[in-house]
Amino acid sequence: MSKTTHRIFIGILVAIVFIVFILLLNKGLSYYRLNLEERVYHPDHSILKPSGILGHGLGIIGSLLIIIGVFSYTARKNYRSLSRMGLLKYWLEFHIFLCTLGPILILFHTSYKFGGLVAISFWSMVAVFLSGVIGRFIYIQIPRTIEGREMSLKEVSEMRSDIAGILRSSYNLDDESYNIIVESIKKRIELYHKSAIVRYYRKYVNDRKSVKTVKGVLEKNRLPKSERKKILSLIKEDISLNRRIDRLDTMQNLFKYWHVAHLPFALVMFIIMLIHVGVTIVFGYRWIF
């Protein structure tokens, strides 16, 4: 899948989520704003209530989307026989899509009113969703191969470009300018601090200074704009890679701890969901079948 095709793919998934949310909100906003006692008199009560044709259907479809999203991604991740069925990162993106759209449908299924045992399932679902957002952030901080495999520190370090060699061989810089640029990107301030936030802030400020220094040197050399852009792009790529190397170990550990929090909420959600479905069937609630 090319970059353009991938962006279109992601754009379509995001658009579907927003369009579905807006359509459902527009359909039932006047109903969801009423108290439980007043909803009985709303003209759409029979279809929007949790047991109504639309409300019930949203609950079923939303639950199915979550189940498909979770188990399809888990299967693709753990079974080698499925390794040729698309890149893992595409499966993850589709998993995120289904597990975002599913909870939205379930939210409208509840008609924004939930309590008792079902409330535990709902808030577990919310916890799973929010932890998923955090997990996605941590996931993209860890460098991976195109297949989605987590890269080692050695592999990430080997990705670094020989900027000094490229500057010397490809660009007409005087020795003073060359040395200033090389020293600015090699310079590393003392980053140790008991607070990770302070360490990252210091690194961020230092990197900004390096880029500013390089820009000034390039402007003095009156290089063509296209060449300045290429050099700055190399410098920024190197800075970005250095940042990822610096936080690689931290992010890998966070990702391990994240699973400890994410999975229990998912299990609670699925268990109570099954109980809820079972109780619904026992009490004779039916949808279109």
Secondary structure, DSSP 8 states (H G I E B T S, - for coil): --HHHHHHHHHHHHHHHHHHHHHHHHHHHHHHTS-HHHHTTSTTHHHHSTTSHHHHHHHHHHHHHHHHHHHHHHHHHH-GGGTTSS-HHHHHHHHHHHHHHHHHHHHHHTTT---HHHHHHHHHHHHHHHHHHHHHHHHHHS-B-TT--B--HHHHHTT---HHHHHHHHS---HHHHHHHHHHHH-------S-HHHHHHHHHHHHHHHHHHHHHHHHHTT--HHHHHHHHHHHHHHHHHHHHHHHHHHHHHHHHHHHHHHHHHHHHHHHHHHHHHHHHHHTT--S--
